[in-house]
């Protein structure tokens, strides 16, 4: 059974089904969407029994000719990295769809776009052909543009256009990079096959051209991550996006950038990456500290969480830069693999934790108070004990409390990167204190202290909200206490990459 | 038994799980779950401890937890004399404090939550102690930090409690971050963070470890730098100068919390860690890391003792006393008194927990923390008084109470290894006796002065209503002067008082083999023997000297606060600005508030401005310029490109207009024109011929 193709196109099939449902029947539309997203999640879980846990290389490859004249094919496959990110995607989509049952505005289009978005995201993680990859990469852009632009907040148009244009600029730069690679293959053997191009590294030793292609990819991925100073689209997009849109944006779309760095930039341009690794590490460290400090100064909860993403994605990039810097030094292989494991773990942890944080903000904002001002609350824990417990757990997970998932990621990133770039890593560790400071301050202002009488009678989490948050909290704790099962999968790819980079 | 030791932290953890999800249902019965779990853990812990006493070999168990390339990071636990005696102490003191809390916290609207957090704390603390690697230690370490945070702010409606809990978590996190960097450095040097592997490698002297790092003008060996970074954690957790500022504020938490977490166990975690990682500190060149530990401890002991003299809040005095005693322990470890420092950790846990619980009993009765509003309580609260007295004598170091033996050990080691530290520690011991006697005199003697401002209830009527319990707002009972606490609170006091008396007896010379003390035999550091360092043997002259110092402190206090031959305001006048200096905690907190809190917030606000106007300004500028350029394009488009098109159109049209009169629609006009044309053609043709 072509399980990857099935997983990939199930959401698209769902979107097609939605087309034929009457728009008045909002309830059925919601249930059908939930059904398809659940089916996709189930399908993605079915990849696991077929996955060979002893194999580091990309496996379960499914391919078909598409445009043979220019060497374009349909080719998908998974390895440890893309597998865990695909699972993250399908899970978060289910939860976002479930959370969005409360949406009443143009339900049909809303759900349709979500399913379309899911196919786009999964395609990015599965694609093994640059042309296919690019198609999916761009496909993620369009639904999110509409989700922000139609269902967003007051400044939705500004935010949507900013998001679209900013990322599009990056995409074009990447396209040029891809074409550079393509045209440097010997004529007659030209292909967009990712594995083949990585094997041949057509731009190795070309100097300027390799530099250009590297920076082309860099711009695209760095904007997506987002790395400092390309991050300012993020707070606007998050603030204006509907809750579920923010969840997907933070949990999955940002990971496309870091995924790109690990999947393409590292193996395609190891020399060039190593050459610029310290510069990129510098940007990452700035992102860590700057993101945390700017988050501290925010009064809008969504902006606060958005800047905390800048901070956390900085850790991921620190580890990636460290791994790149270890290129050509076999004695650092294990350290680099540890750092890459940490980076991937942080992608997952950030997806789960920040996804939960945006849901937490949505719960309080969408249905209950219609305000996100950190200072508009106070003493909520007394009124909303369950909600308080979930939120506080998520915030502590985000600030890297041991026993929760974020810590595992940070610990591996730190110990791995320190062996390669100690000074940068030690500086980044400062971010840990600042992150703690702004989350504790936030907890204090929202949940502790005297209760704001305006909110004395708010209802606690209802069943549906509990079901969207509960799985995330469980995952944070389970993989925080015992991360090995996840790391065993991730380590396959990291070891493979490190072996390639020796 | 050692093979079951992993269960010791799991019972409190399970209790936390039950109370977190079913606490509301359990209500009044919540404490029984917590106490039962602690009881089981205590049995296991004491079994493990006794097994070690009887000479069982150390036991280590590991399991893979994470991977990085070929490398495996393990977690596990280790049972040896140090960890077993510490878990035995924690489960005993913890269990007693749980029982005491049943009475102290009764009627609180968040009764179950309190026991849930206490259980989680014990789980974290026991994990931290039993851990076999820096990784699992760090996990337990941060969990207890979290519980400390949650419990300091237990009365979460109080602003002061909110601020105190943040201060505690953040201040300790500064230290923790340094420790984290230290752990990274260990991983870099040895590729592992497992205690055993790291310590063996340090002992052998690994290549990377002996390299030197240049820090400005200093060159410092990597291993020393690593040890000092690791020491950052203990500085934060154990309230050592300069990160001690959070501990006095932590007294905002309920008193059993102060007793368990901020006196007996968590704050001692730092001392425990230095003991655990002793090889790392010891095997630095010239033991230089230990010299740092000794001096940090000594400065802390002295500073906190001085500040304690000028505090009026009973719990704050005890908090500064805790800081000071933790300083003693660190100093003891630092001057090569491995056993001495850890021995003091164990005895201190008993008598300081006792002092806090007794203070809680007092506060429960008089509803104030201010010792100047107490007085004469020895008559109305006899059990509390006598037990407090036992704790006081132990802390002051009076023969034969526990503190006498352990503090004497520290002074003995200091005398032999570093006379300067000995002198300073002796002065700190004098201060200890002095401020504690002041406290006892104010609280228990003289006449009852009654609180002017009784402590306000931390909860609101709606909190009680929501929890369905009767708070003091309902069925208000007339306050009839202070009276003794119920047995559920006084019995734990008596048990602890017993230990405050006898816990030191294991340090009496002759209780162990070869005329030494049992504790020296049980808790010893293997590295000393190899290095030819022998623990100095007990000496009566020194012991009498430290006893005399303690009695002198008590005597001076008696002169000023007891019989009042010299009045305290006279003393205050003599010392001049010293009093406000000490009363305001040497202004350390004030400086931190300005530099770090306000400075940090100002920096954050500045960066936010920069982000909006600088970085995003640039983005918007690019966007704006693009729009402007496109407008120009539009103008060009409208007036040039489109203008050209329009021009052509206009020309065509103009031409058409010009030709339009010709189109008359009348046949004879056309025939006329056609004929004229024909004529012209004919004429032209003829012309060319």
Boltz contact constraints between the chains, C-beta under 6 A:
constraints:
  - contact:
      token1: [A, 229]
      token2: [B, 615]
      max_distance: 6.0
  - contact:
      token1: [A, 232]
      token2: [B, 615]
      max_distance: 6.0
  - contact:
      token1: [A, 232]
      token2: [B, 616]
      max_distance: 6.0
  - contact:
      token1: [A, 232]
      token2: [B, 619]
      max_distance: 6.0
  - contact:
      token1: [A, 293]
      token2: [B, 604]
      max_distance: 6.0
  - contact:
      token1: [A, 293]
      token2: [B, 607]
      max_distance: 6.0
  - contact:
      token1: [A, 294]
      token2: [B, 607]
      max_distance: 6.0
  - contact:
      token1: [A, 294]
      token2: [B, 608]
      max_distance: 6.0
  - contact:
      token1: [A, 294]
      token2: [B, 611]
      max_distance: 6.0
  - contact:
      token1: [A, 296]
      token2: [B, 604]
      max_distance: 6.0
  - contact:
      token1: [A, 297]
      token2: [B, 604]
      max_distance: 6.0
  - contact:
      token1: [A, 297]
      token2: [B, 605]
      max_distance: 6.0
  - contact:
      token1: [A, 297]
      token2: [B, 608]
      max_distance: 6.0
  - contact:
      token1: [A, 333]
      token2: [B, 69]
      max_distance: 6.0
  - contact:
      token1: [A, 334]
      token2: [B, 68]
      max_distance: 6.0
  - contact:
      token1: [A, 334]
      token2: [B, 69]
      max_distance: 6.0
  - contact:
      token1: [A, 334]
      token2: [B, 70]
      max_distance: 6.0
  - contact:
      token1: [A, 334]
      token2: [B, 71]
      max_distance: 6.0
  - contact:
      token1: [A, 337]
      token2: [B, 68]
      max_distance: 6.0
  - contact:
      token1: [A, 337]
      token2: [B, 69]
      max_distance: 6.0
  - contact:
      token1: [A, 338]
      token2: [B, 68]
      max_distance: 6.0
  - contact:
      token1: [A, 341]
      token2: [B, 68]
      max_distance: 6.0
  - contact:
      token1: [A, 401]
      token2: [B, 142]
      max_distance: 6.0
  - contact:
      token1: [A, 401]
      token2: [B, 146]
      max_distance: 6.0
  - contact:
      token1: [A, 402]
      token2: [B, 138]
      max_distance: 6.0
  - contact:
      token1: [A, 402]
      token2: [B, 139]
      max_distance: 6.0
  - contact:
      token1: [A, 402]
      token2: [B, 142]
      max_distance: 6.0
  - contact:
      token1: [A, 403]
      token2: [B, 139]
      max_distance: 6.0
  - contact:
      token1: [A, 403]
      token2: [B, 143]
      max_distance: 6.0
  - contact:
      token1: [A, 414]
      token2: [B, 184]
      max_distance: 6.0
  - contact:
      token1: [A, 415]
      token2: [B, 184]
      max_distance: 6.0
  - contact:
      token1: [A, 415]
      token2: [B, 187]
      max_distance: 6.0
  - contact:
      token1: [A, 418]
      token2: [B, 184]
      max_distance: 6.0
  - contact:
      token1: [A, 418]
      token2: [B, 188]
      max_distance: 6.0
  - contact:
      token1: [A, 419]
      token2: [B, 188]
      max_distance: 6.0
  - contact:
      token1: [A, 426]
      token2: [B, 181]
      max_distance: 6.0
  - contact:
      token1: [A, 429]
      token2: [B, 177]
      max_distance: 6.0
  - contact:
      token1: [A, 429]
      token2: [B, 180]
      max_distance: 6.0
  - contact:
      token1: [A, 429]
      token2: [B, 181]
      max_distance: 6.0
  - contact:
      token1: [A, 432]
      token2: [B, 177]
      max_distance: 6.0
  - contact:
      token1: [A, 433]
      token2: [B, 173]
      max_distance: 6.0
  - contact:
      token1: [A, 433]
      token2: [B, 174]
      max_distance: 6.0
  - contact:
      token1: [A, 433]
      token2: [B, 177]
      max_distance: 6.0
  - contact:
      token1: [A, 436]
      token2: [B, 173]
      max_distance: 6.0
  - contact:
      token1: [A, 437]
      token2: [B, 170]
      max_distance: 6.0
  - contact:
      token1: [A, 440]
      token2: [B, 166]
      max_distance: 6.0
  - contact:
      token1: [A, 440]
      token2: [B, 169]
      max_distance: 6.0
  - contact:
      token1: [A, 444]
      token2: [B, 162]
      max_distance: 6.0
  - contact:
      token1: [A, 448]
      token2: [B, 156]
      max_distance: 6.0
  - contact:
      token1: [A, 448]
      token2: [B, 162]
      max_distance: 6.0
  - contact:
      token1: [A, 449]
      token2: [B, 159]
      max_distance: 6.0
  - contact:
      token1: [A, 449]
      token2: [B, 162]
      max_distance: 6.0
  - contact:
      token1: [A, 450]
      token2: [B, 157]
      max_distance: 6.0
  - contact:
      token1: [A, 483]
      token2: [B, 66]
      max_distance: 6.0
  - contact:
      token1: [A, 484]
      token2: [B, 64]
      max_distance: 6.0
  - contact:
      token1: [A, 484]
      token2: [B, 65]
      max_distance: 6.0
  - contact:
      token1: [A, 487]
      token2: [B, 66]
      max_distance: 6.0
  - contact:
      token1: [A, 487]
      token2: [B, 67]
      max_distance: 6.0
  - contact:
      token1: [A, 491]
      token2: [B, 67]
      max_distance: 6.0
  - contact:
      token1: [A, 495]
      token2: [B, 69]
      max_distance: 6.0
  - contact:
      token1: [A, 498]
      token2: [B, 69]
      max_distance: 6.0
